[in-house]
Amino acid sequence: MLLLVLLACRAANPPDILDVDVVTDAGTPGVATVSFTTSDDAVATVTVDGRSTPPDDGGTDHVVEVRGLVLGRSTTLELSAVGEHGTGTFEQPLDVGSARADLPTIERTVWDQARSCGDGYLLTSLLTLGGSSFVVVLDREGRPVWARPGDQGEWLSRARPSADGSGLVWLHNDPGRSDDLGRITRVAWSGEVLSETRAWQAHHDFVERPEGGFAFLSYILAPGTDVDGVTRDVATDAILEVDEGGAEGDERQVFSMLEDYTGGLFDPGVTTAEAGFVPGYWEFSHGNSLMIDPDGGTYHVMFRWLDALIEVDRNSGSQVWQLGGERSDFTGPAGEDFSHAHMSEWWDGGFVVFDNADETGGISGAAEYAVDDEARTWDRIWDVRDPEGHLELLLGDVIRVPGCENRMVAWSTSSRVEEVTPEGEVVWSLSAPPGWIVSRISWLPSLYP
């Protein structure tokens, strides 16, 4: 009888957490793999600074990946195991490894928590004109929780969260446009390189396709091409697709400005410096932003020298329409055009752009446009300009923040990112040291799928 009572008491206790082991990678210290066992079947989570991992599949053997650890900081992992008879807990101290010494320190300069869009993380890449770059994920305090350097002499110009939430994907470029460094790297949150894909002559931007694989902007070089009666060595743009892990020669062309652009090449009247962006060539279009619709049927591309957003039907490879620029199929209010813009988001009925404003007033800013596809009209419905009057001649970005009406704006050479309300008020701001360029941005409400 006594033995039965003891067994019944033991069975009614919460599960014990045993054999705890924490593994981190020196190159990616912001992620930890936590392994442990439990005395009874349980569902496990790990919490750090109030953020919990998703629950695991249960059982007695547990492996939990913890993301978002602040680099260079001591913290405590709070292990939790929920069983039939309660919750077992265990605390595990952890010294998180530091980032590389040359990762720039980010300062939070504005923080209005009540009007910001909740918790989350900023994904971006930081660049220098000297050819240094980092892909970095920053928390709301501006602290790095994930960082990966590029090779010296290259830019990691666009980083994106992977479509399945398992990690990050980014594009390699030569900042001087002289060498073809184009490739796309997929890395797990743990730091493991999952794939390398050759992206021939890739530059500026790429996307993951819904069915897998990638599309990217590629330079097409055409020496001896007639442009308005003048023979030029032309550099222009194409959209190429490649399956993940593909080698050079595996890519296929979907659309080319040389072959498929309505009306053909012309001289848009850009400056000598702009037209000479690709050394040794006269650059026609300067594609800098690529987007794909969720169903995978349509591409949208921003062309800087043309001041134009173009829609491309993916199946036929044909141009559907052009919005903005000399050959625009759309009309809108006078004085509200974008100039030499960059962008990351198009949706059915609208888009946001970073309006560099090279040709329309000299003060860069972010703008949102409403589009009536049937009437072929557009209207600028939101606009915010740099309060210090800066002209951003390089990059720039703006995105919607999921779950609210705020927008996130990257002021590239001004080295800052700001969260802005619909009224144009800054409620969060991060600043990088002078000389560091903030590239394209993504907002991650969570680091887990």
C-alpha positions in Angstrom: 0.0 0.0 0.0 2.8 2.4 0.9 4.5 1.8 -2.5 1.3 2.5 -4.4 0.9 5.8 -2.5 4.5 6.8 -3.3 4.1 6.0 -7.0 0.9 8.0 -7.1 2.5 11.0 -5.5 5.4 10.8 -7.9 3.1 10.6 -11.0 1.2 13.7 -9.9 4.4 15.8 -9.9 5.3 18.2 -12.7 8.0 16.8 -15.1 11.6 17.1 -14.1 13.9 18.8 -16.6 17.2 16.9 -16.9 20.4 16.7 -18.9 20.4 20.3 -20.1 22.9 21.1 -22.9 23.2 24.4 -24.7 25.1 24.6 -28.0 25.9 27.9 -29.9 28.0 28.6 -33.0 30.7 31.1 -32.7 29.8 32.7 -36.0 26.1 33.0 -35.1 26.0 33.4 -31.3 22.5 34.9 -31.3 21.0 31.4 -31.8 21.2 28.6 -29.2 20.2 24.9 -29.5 18.9 23.8 -26.2 18.7 20.0 -25.6 17.2 18.3 -22.5 15.1 15.4 -21.3 12.0 15.3 -19.1 11.0 12.7 -16.6 7.5 12.4 -18.2 5.9 13.3 -21.5 5.8 17.1 -21.8 5.6 20.0 -24.2 8.6 22.3 -24.0 9.4 25.9 -24.6 12.3 28.2 -23.8 11.8 31.9 -22.8 14.3 34.7 -22.9 13.5 38.3 -21.9 9.8 37.5 -22.0 9.9 36.0 -25.6 9.1 32.3 -25.8 9.9 29.8 -28.5 7.0 27.9 -30.1 6.1 24.8 -28.2 7.8 21.6 -29.4 6.1 18.4 -30.4 6.2 16.9 -27.0 7.7 13.7 -25.5 10.6 13.2 -23.2 13.5 14.2 -25.5 13.5 17.9 -26.5 15.6 20.0 -28.8 14.6 23.7 -29.0 16.2 26.4 -31.1 16.3 29.7 -29.3 16.5 32.8 -31.5 17.0 36.5 -30.8 19.7 36.4 -28.2 21.4 39.8 -27.8 25.0 39.5 -28.9 27.6 40.1 -26.3 25.2 39.9 -23.3 24.7 37.6 -20.4 21.2 36.2 -20.1 19.1 33.4 -18.6 17.3 30.7 -20.5 14.0 29.8 -18.8 13.1 26.2 -19.7 9.5 25.1 -19.3 8.0 21.6 -19.7 4.2 21.3 -19.5 3.1 17.8 -18.5 -0.1 16.1 -17.5 0.4 17.1 -13.8 1.9 20.6 -14.1 4.8 22.6 -15.4 8.4 21.9 -14.7 10.9 24.7 -15.0 14.7 25.2 -15.1 16.9 28.2 -15.4 20.1 28.1 -17.4 22.6 31.0 -17.5 24.2 31.8 -20.8 26.9 34.2 -21.9 26.0 35.1 -25.5 29.0 35.5 -27.8 29.9 38.9 -29.3 29.6 40.1 -32.8 32.6 40.7 -34.9 34.5 43.8 -33.7 33.9 45.7 -37.0 30.1 45.4 -36.8 28.9 49.0 -36.3 27.2 50.0 -33.1 23.6 51.0 -33.6 22.0 53.7 -31.4 18.3 54.1 -30.6 17.6 57.8 -30.7 13.8 57.9 -30.6 11.4 55.5 -28.9 7.6 56.1 -28.4 6.5 52.7 -27.4 2.8 53.6 -27.1 2.6 54.6 -30.8 5.0 52.1 -32.3 3.8 48.8 -33.9 4.6 46.4 -31.1 7.5 44.1 -30.7 9.6 42.8 -33.6 12.9 42.9 -35.4 14.5 44.9 -38.2 16.4 43.0 -40.9 18.7 45.0 -43.1 22.2 45.1 -44.5 24.8 47.7 -43.6 27.3 48.8 -46.3 30.3 51.0 -46.8 31.5 52.5 -50.0 34.8 50.7 -49.3 33.1 47.3 -49.8 32.3 46.2 -46.3 28.9 44.8 -45.5 26.9 43.0 -42.8 23.5 41.3 -42.8 22.1 42.2 -39.4 18.9 41.7 -37.4 18.2 44.3 -34.7 15.8 44.3 -31.8 13.7 47.3 -30.7 16.6 48.6 -28.7 18.8 48.5 -31.7 20.9 45.6 -30.4 22.1 43.0 -32.8 20.6 39.5 -32.3 22.0 38.1 -35.6 24.8 39.3 -37.8 26.8 37.9 -40.7 29.6 39.7 -42.6 30.1 39.7 -46.3 33.5 39.2 -47.9 35.7 42.3 -48.2 35.0 44.0 -51.5 31.4 42.9 -51.9 28.0 44.1 -50.9 25.2 42.0 -49.4 22.9 44.5 -51.0 19.5 42.8 -50.3 18.7 40.5 -47.5 15.2 38.9 -47.1 13.6 36.6 -44.6 13.2 33.1 -46.2 9.7 32.4 -47.2 9.4 29.4 -44.9 10.8 31.3 -41.9 13.8 29.0 -41.5 16.4 31.6 -41.9 17.6 34.4 -44.2 18.4 34.8 -47.9 20.7 37.4 -49.5 22.3 38.7 -52.7 26.0 39.3 -53.3 27.1 42.2 -55.5 30.2 44.1 -56.5 29.7 47.7 -55.3 31.8 48.9 -58.3 29.8 46.9 -60.9 33.0 45.7 -62.5 33.0 42.1 -61.4 30.2 39.6 -61.6 29.9 38.4 -58.0 26.2 37.5 -58.3 25.0 34.7 -56.1 22.2 34.1 -53.6 23.0 32.5 -50.2 20.4 30.8 -48.0 21.4 30.5 -44.4 19.5 28.9 -41.5 19.0 30.9 -38.3 21.5 28.5 -36.7 24.2 29.8 -39.2 24.3 26.7 -41.4 24.6 27.6 -45.1 21.7 25.7 -46.8 22.4 26.6 -50.4 24.4 28.7 -52.8 22.8 29.7 -56.1 24.7 31.3 -59.0 22.9 34.5 -60.1 24.6 35.5 -63.3 25.3 39.3 -63.6 22.9 39.8 -60.7 22.5 43.3 -59.1 20.4 45.2 -56.7 17.4 42.9 -56.0 16.0 39.4 -56.1 12.9 37.5 -54.9 12.0 34.0 -53.9 9.4 32.5 -56.2 6.3 30.9 -54.6 7.1 27.5 -56.1 10.7 27.7 -55.1 13.9 29.1 -56.6 14.7 32.7 -57.3 14.2 35.6 -59.7 16.7 38.4 -59.9 17.7 41.5 -61.8 20.6 40.9 -64.2 22.7 43.2 -66.3 22.4 42.6 -70.1 25.4 44.0 -72.0 24.9 44.9 -75.7 27.9 46.6 -77.3 27.2 48.6 -80.5 23.5 49.1 -80.0 21.6 52.0 -81.8 19.9 54.4 -79.3 18.2 57.3 -81.0 20.6 57.2 -83.9 23.7 57.0 -81.7 25.8 53.8 -81.4 26.4 52.9 -77.8 27.7 50.1 -75.7 24.5 49.5 -73.7 24.0 48.0 -70.2 20.4 47.4 -69.4 18.3 45.0 -67.3 16.6 41.6 -67.5 14.6 39.4 -65.1 16.2 36.0 -64.9 15.0 32.9 -63.0 17.0 30.1 -61.6 16.3 27.0 -59.5 17.8 27.0 -56.0 21.4 25.6 -56.1 21.6 26.3 -59.8 25.0 26.9 -61.5 25.9 29.4 -64.2 24.1 28.5 -67.4 21.0 27.2 -65.5 19.3 30.6 -65.5 16.5 31.5 -67.9 15.3 34.8 -69.1 11.7 36.0 -68.4 11.9 39.6 -69.6 14.6 41.9 -71.1 14.6 45.6 -71.5 16.6 45.1 -74.7 14.0 42.8 -76.3 10.7 43.2 -74.5 10.4 46.9 -73.4 7.5 48.6 -75.2 8.8 51.2 -77.6 12.4 50.1 -77.4 15.5 51.9 -76.0 15.7 55.7 -76.0 17.8 58.4 -74.3 16.0 59.3 -71.1 18.3 62.3 -70.6 20.1 61.2 -67.5 23.4 62.8 -66.5 26.8 61.5 -67.7 27.6 60.1 -64.2 24.2 58.3 -64.0 24.5 56.8 -67.5 28.1 55.6 -66.6 27.0 53.7 -63.5 28.3 50.4 -65.1 31.9 51.1 -66.0 32.5 51.1 -69.8 28.9 51.1 -70.7 26.0 53.5 -71.2 23.3 52.3 -68.8 19.8 52.6 -70.0 17.3 51.6 -67.4 18.9 51.0 -64.0 16.5 48.5 -62.5 16.8 48.5 -58.7 13.7 46.9 -57.2 12.0 43.5 -58.0 8.7 42.3 -56.6 6.6 39.2 -57.3 2.9 38.8 -56.7 1.9 36.1 -54.1 0.4 33.9 -56.8 3.7 34.1 -58.8 2.0 35.4 -62.0 3.4 39.0 -62.1 6.6 40.8 -61.6 6.9 44.5 -60.8 10.2 46.3 -61.4 11.3 49.9 -60.6 13.7 51.4 -63.1 15.5 54.4 -61.7 16.7 56.2 -64.8 13.2 55.9 -66.4 11.4 57.0 -63.2 9.0 54.1 -64.0 7.4 51.1 -62.4 6.7 48.3 -64.9 4.4 45.3 -64.6 5.5 42.1 -66.4 3.4 39.1 -67.0 5.5 36.2 -65.9 4.0 33.5 -68.2 4.3 35.5 -71.4 7.3 37.6 -70.5 5.5 40.7 -71.9 5.2 44.2 -70.5 1.6 44.9 -69.2 2.0 48.5 -68.3 4.3 51.3 -67.2 3.5 53.7 -64.4 5.6 56.9 -64.3 8.2 58.2 -66.7 8.1 59.3 -70.3 6.0 56.4 -71.6 3.6 56.1 -68.6 0.2 54.4 -69.3 -1.1 56.0 -66.1 -1.9 59.6 -65.2 -1.9 61.3 -61.9 -1.8 64.8 -60.2 0.9 67.1 -61.4 3.9 67.5 -59.2 3.3 64.2 -57.3 5.5 62.0 -59.5 8.4 59.9 -57.9 11.9 60.5 -59.1 14.8 57.9 -59.3 12.9 55.9 -56.7 13.5 52.6 -54.9 10.8 50.3 -53.5 10.1 47.0 -51.8 6.3 46.6 -51.7 3.6 46.5 -54.4 0.1 45.2 -53.7 -3.2 45.2 -55.6 -4.2 48.8 -55.7 -1.2 50.5 -54.3 2.5 50.7 -53.5 5.1 52.6 -51.4 8.3 54.1 -52.7 11.4 55.8 -51.4 11.3 58.9 -53.6 15.0 59.9 -54.0 13.7 63.0 -55.7 16.8 63.6 -57.7 14.8 65.4 -60.4 11.8 66.8 -58.6 12.9 69.1 -55.8 15.9 67.8 -54.1 14.4 66.6 -50.8 14.1 62.8 -50.5 11.2 61.1 -48.8 8.8 58.2 -48.6 5.4 58.2 -50.4 2.4 55.9 -50.8 0.3 55.7 -54.0 -3.1 54.4 -54.7 -3.6 52.9 -58.1 -6.7 52.3 -60.2 -5.7 49.7 -62.7 -8.8 49.9 -64.8 -8.9 53.7 -65.1 -5.1 53.8 -65.4 -4.8 56.5 -62.8 -2.7 57.0 -59.6 -2.8 59.3 -56.7 -0.2 60.1 -54.0 -2.1 59.5 -50.7 0.8 59.8 -48.1 4.1 61.6 -48.2 6.9 62.4 -45.7 10.1 64.3 -46.5 13.4 64.3 -44.7 13.1 67.1 -42.1 16.7 68.0 -42.6 16.3 68.4 -46.3 18.7 65.6 -47.4 19.0 64.3 -50.9 19.6 60.6 -50.8 21.4 59.7 -54.0 21.9 56.1 -53.1 19.4 53.4 -52.1 16.6 54.2 -49.6 13.6 52.1 -48.8 10.1 52.2 -47.2 7.8 49.3 -46.1 4.5 48.9 -44.3 4.7 47.6 -40.8 2.5 44.5 -40.4 -0.5 45.0 -38.1 -0.7 48.8 -38.1 -0.7 51.9 -40.2 2.9 53.0 -39.5 5.6 52.9 -42.2 9.3 52.0 -41.8 11.7 54.3 -43.7 15.4 53.7 -44.4 17.4 56.9 -45.0 20.4 55.2 -46.6 23.4 57.6 -46.5 21.9 59.4 -43.6 22.5 56.1 -41.7 19.2 55.8 -40.0 15.9 53.9 -40.0 12.7 55.5 -38.7 9.2 54.2 -37.9 6.8 56.9 -39.0 3.1 57.4 -38.2 0.5 58.3 -40.9 0.8 61.8 -39.6 4.5 61.8 -40.3 5.7 61.7 -36.7 8.8 59.6 -35.9 8.1 57.1 -33.1 11.2 54.9 -33.4 14.6 55.7 -34.8 17.9 53.8 -35.1 21.2 55.4 -36.2 24.3 53.8 -37.6 27.7 55.6 -37.4 28.5 58.0 -40.3 29.9 56.3 -43.3 27.6 53.2 -42.9 24.8 53.0 -45.5 21.5 51.4 -44.5 20.3 49.2 -47.4 16.9 47.6 -48.0 14.8 46.7 -45.0 12.3 44.1 -43.8 10.2 43.9 -40.6 9.9 40.7 -38.7 7.2 40.6 -36.0 8.8 37.3 -34.8 11.9 35.3 -35.6 9.8 32.1 -35.7 7.5 30.9 -38.5 
